[in-house]
């Protein structure tokens, strides 16, 4: 497993070159937007500008699109692109989904591309979305589901059991639930304030030549590796990941590569 430290800092100029993760979710989100002139939009968790900028361009300058995110470096990157494209209808807000600095009933559309499910307090974030959205306003969000990357997690579970790290298996499943809450739980919360119009399930695959390539992949190291390591005792991290890497490499040699499944869902709701 590579030991490069280049992924420790979320450098937006590099992350911006890797839109594959957000694109699969975001393209579906873009298809569900009810595009109208003269509307106000809030895009929550826009990262380095997707799908915020695309939404703004598709709606045109007679609409206002607020981009809300906490990531300062990402904001800087997004603002540079907004300036370069000459967009006049985008307003950037540095803030969190749990405390959106917009007035009650002030927006017609909320979008969130794989963000709301990853915030610290999802209940509070959904309450904020309900608060700022006008009656009959549209709320579209995407999120990856709890079976994401099950191929890796199955191998991790087997390895932990072989090493008699049973407690860490429980920690692993708690980690999955925290990162990817059950869709039924999210829908139950949403139904208090929203009429659920569409729930569309989809899936894509991320393929690698072997486990070593997977663990060395920029996005895996940037987004997933730190939380995977937190599942384990500090003194067992290297041992566990070396075993998993070896198993994945053996699998890849036998079956011609490995793949990670990313099931996800789009939820299209209307404010009651």
NORKABEL-V92573 format. One record per pair of residues at least 6 apart in sequence whose ideal C-beta (glycine too) atoms are under 8 Angstrom apart, sorted by the first residue. I is the first residue (numbers start at 1). GAP is how many residues later the second one is. Records with the same first field share a line. If there is no record, write none. Layout:
I: GAP + GAP
//
This chain:
1: 211 + 214 + 215 + 240 + 241 + 244
2: 210 + 213 + 214 + 219
4: 212 + 217
6: 8 + 212 + 215
7: 211 + 214 + 215 + 218
10: 61 + 63 + 64 + 212
11: 62
12: 36 + 59 + 61 + 62 + 64 + 65
13: 64
14: 204
15: 32 + 33 + 59 + 207
16: 32 + 33 + 61
18: 200 + 201
19: 31
20: 186 + 199
21: 198 + 202
22: 25 + 28 + 29 + 91 + 92
23: 27
24: 178 + 180 + 238 + 240
25: 88 + 89 + 117 + 118 + 119 + 239 + 241
26: 24 + 25 + 28 + 87 + 116
28: 114 + 172 + 174 + 238
29: 22 + 82 + 84 + 111 + 112 + 113 + 237
30: 21 + 24 + 25 + 28
32: 108 + 166 + 234 + 236
33: 22 + 25 + 76 + 78 + 105 + 107
34: 75 + 104
35: 23 + 24
36: 23 + 27 + 72
37: 22 + 23 + 25 + 26
38: 24 + 25
39: 20 + 24 + 25 + 69 + 70
40: 23 + 24 + 25 + 26 + 66 + 67 + 68 + 69
41: 14 + 15 + 18 + 22 + 23 + 24 + 25 + 66 + 67 + 68 + 69 + 70
42: 23 + 24 + 26 + 58 + 60 + 65 + 67 + 68 + 69 + 90
43: 8 + 9 + 12 + 22 + 23 + 24 + 25 + 67 + 68 + 69 + 70
44: 24 + 25 + 53 + 56 + 66 + 67 + 68 + 71 + 72 + 81 + 85
45: 23 + 24 + 52 + 67 + 68 + 69 + 70 + 71 + 73 + 74
46: 6 + 21 + 22 + 23 + 28 + 32 + 67
47: 22 + 24 + 27 + 31
48: 26 + 29 + 30 + 33
49: 18 + 25 + 28 + 29 + 32 + 33
50: 63
51: 60 + 62
52: 13 + 15 + 26 + 38
53: 25 + 28 + 29 + 32 + 34 + 37
55: 10 + 56
56: 7 + 9 + 26 + 31 + 33 + 34
57: 28 + 30
59: 6 + 30
60: 29
61: 26 + 27 + 28
62: 27
63: 26
64: 25 + 27
65: 24 + 25 + 26
66: 24 + 25 + 26 + 27 + 36 + 41
67: 8 + 11 + 23 + 24 + 25 + 26
68: 25 + 27 + 28 + 29 + 32
69: 6 + 9 + 23 + 24 + 25 + 26
70: 24 + 25 + 26
72: 22
75: 17 + 19
78: 14
79: 13
82: 8 + 10
93: 7 + 8 + 9
95: 6
96: 23
97: 15 + 18 + 19 + 22 + 28 + 31 + 32
98: 21 + 22 + 23 + 26 + 27 + 30
99: 25 + 29
100: 28 + 29 + 31 + 32
102: 30
103: 29
104: 27 + 28
105: 26 + 27 + 28 + 29 + 30
106: 26 + 28
107: 25 + 26 + 27 + 30
108: 25 + 26 + 29 + 30
109: 28 + 29 + 30 + 31
110: 19 + 22 + 23 + 27 + 28 + 29 + 30 + 31
111: 29 + 30
112: 17 + 28 + 29 + 30
113: 28 + 29
114: 28 + 29 + 30 + 150
115: 26
116: 6 + 9 + 10 + 13 + 25 + 27
117: 24 + 26 + 27 + 62 + 63 + 64 + 69
118: 25 + 61
119: 6
122: 59 + 64 + 67
123: 66
126: 60 + 63 + 64 + 67
129: 10
130: 62 + 63 + 64 + 141
133: 6 + 138
134: 137
135: 136 + 137
136: 134 + 135
137: 133 + 134
138: 130 + 131 + 132 + 133
139: 55 + 128 + 129 + 130 + 131 + 132
140: 126 + 127 + 128 + 129
141: 125 + 126
142: 122 + 123 + 124 + 125
143: 37 + 40 + 43 + 121 + 122 + 124
144: 36 + 118 + 119 + 120
145: 35 + 38 + 56 + 118 + 119 + 120
146: 30 + 31 + 34 + 35 + 36
147: 114 + 116
148: 32 + 112 + 113 + 114 + 115 + 116
149: 75 + 111 + 112 + 113
150: 111
151: 107 + 108 + 109 + 110
152: 62 + 92 + 96 + 108
153: 19 + 23
155: 89 + 92 + 93
156: 16 + 72 + 75 + 84 + 88
157: 12 + 15
158: 89
159: 81 + 84 + 85 + 88
160: 6 + 8 + 9 + 12 + 80
161: 8
162: 81
163: 73 + 76 + 77 + 80
165: 67 + 68 + 71 + 75
168: 63 + 64 + 65
171: 60
172: 59
175: 52 + 55 + 56
179: 48
183: 16 + 82
186: 81
187: 9 + 12 + 80
190: 6 + 77 + 79
193: 78 + 79
194: 75 + 76 + 77 + 78
195: 74 + 75 + 77
196: 71 + 72 + 73
197: 71 + 72 + 73
198: 68 + 69 + 70
199: 66 + 67 + 68 + 69
200: 65 + 66 + 68
201: 62 + 63 + 64
202: 61 + 62 + 63 + 64
203: 58 + 59 + 60 + 61
204: 58 + 60
205: 54 + 55 + 56 + 57
206: 53 + 54 + 56
207: 50 + 51 + 52 + 53
208: 6 + 9 + 44 + 49 + 50 + 51 + 52
209: 43 + 48
210: 38 + 39 + 42 + 43 + 47 + 48
211: 33 + 34 + 35 + 36 + 37 + 38 + 40 + 41 + 47
212: 33 + 36 + 37
214: 6 + 34 + 44 + 46
215: 6 + 10 + 26 + 30
228: 13
229: 8 + 12
232: 8
248: 10
251: 7
252: 6
//
